[in-house]
Amino acid sequence: MTVKKENGEWILRNQEESMYVAKEDCRIMEIMEQGICENNEMIRCLVERNGTDEVVAGFLLAQFMVDYMDFIGVSQENSLIDP
């Protein structure tokens, strides 16, 4: 899978298809572009950029993961939280 920014829009591509990233998720893509991939650090960046609290930022990140898991090849049947 590749991630590319074209004409101000983020695009996820795998071998068969492409998917545009929703505008509300662009801040998360920009954070990842900076090489920040650790959840707590991503949440801190979202708090700073969105002016929200950590709970809201955590939910934004969780929703991002759910929205794109199928496309990036992670089954939604797997738990996000280890029991």
C-alpha positions as CSV (number, residue, x, y, z in Angstrom):
1,M,0.0,0.0,0.0
2,T,1.1,3.5,-0.7
3,V,0.0,6.9,0.5
4,K,0.3,10.0,-1.7
5,K,-0.8,13.6,-1.6
6,E,-2.1,14.9,-4.9
7,N,-3.7,18.3,-5.4
8,G,-4.1,18.8,-1.7
9,E,-5.9,15.4,-1.2
10,W,-4.5,12.3,0.5
11,I,-4.9,9.1,-1.5
12,L,-4.4,5.5,-0.2
13,R,-3.5,3.0,-2.9
14,N,-3.2,-0.7,-2.9
15,Q,-2.6,-2.9,-5.9
16,E,-6.3,-2.9,-7.1
17,E,-7.8,0.4,-6.0
18,S,-7.5,3.9,-4.6
19,M,-9.3,5.6,-1.8
20,Y,-9.4,9.3,-1.0
21,V,-8.9,10.1,2.7
22,A,-11.8,12.2,4.1
23,K,-11.0,15.9,4.8
24,E,-11.6,15.5,8.5
25,D,-8.8,12.8,8.6
26,C,-6.2,15.0,6.8
27,R,-4.6,16.2,10.1
28,I,-4.0,12.6,11.0
29,M,-2.3,12.0,7.7
30,E,-0.2,15.1,8.1
31,I,0.9,13.9,11.6
32,M,1.9,10.5,10.1
33,E,3.7,12.2,7.3
34,Q,5.9,13.8,9.9
35,G,6.9,10.3,11.1
36,I,4.7,10.3,14.2
37,C,3.1,6.9,14.5
38,E,2.9,6.3,18.3
39,N,-0.7,6.6,19.5
40,N,0.0,8.9,22.5
41,E,2.1,11.2,20.4
42,M,-0.5,11.3,17.7
43,I,-3.1,12.2,20.3
44,R,-1.0,15.0,21.7
45,C,-0.5,16.4,18.2
46,L,-4.3,16.2,17.5
47,V,-5.0,18.0,20.8
48,E,-2.6,20.8,19.7
49,R,-3.9,21.1,16.1
50,N,-7.6,20.7,16.8
51,G,-7.8,22.5,20.1
52,T,-9.7,19.6,21.6
53,D,-9.0,17.4,24.7
54,E,-7.3,14.1,24.8
55,V,-10.5,12.1,24.9
56,V,-11.9,13.7,21.7
57,A,-8.5,13.3,20.0
58,G,-8.4,9.6,21.0
59,F,-11.8,9.0,19.5
60,L,-10.8,10.8,16.3
61,L,-7.8,8.5,16.0
62,A,-9.9,5.4,16.8
63,Q,-12.5,6.3,14.2
64,F,-9.7,6.9,11.6
65,M,-8.4,3.4,12.3
66,V,-11.8,1.8,12.0
67,D,-12.6,3.8,8.8
68,Y,-9.5,2.6,7.0
69,M,-8.7,-0.8,8.4
70,D,-10.4,-2.8,5.7
71,F,-8.6,-0.8,3.0
72,I,-5.2,-1.3,4.5
73,G,-5.8,-5.0,5.0
74,V,-6.5,-5.3,8.7
75,S,-9.6,-7.3,9.5
76,Q,-12.1,-5.5,11.6
77,E,-12.8,-8.8,13.3
78,N,-9.5,-8.4,15.2
79,S,-9.8,-6.6,18.5
80,L,-8.3,-3.1,18.8
81,I,-7.7,-3.8,22.4
82,D,-5.9,-6.9,23.6
83,P,-8.0,-8.8,26.2
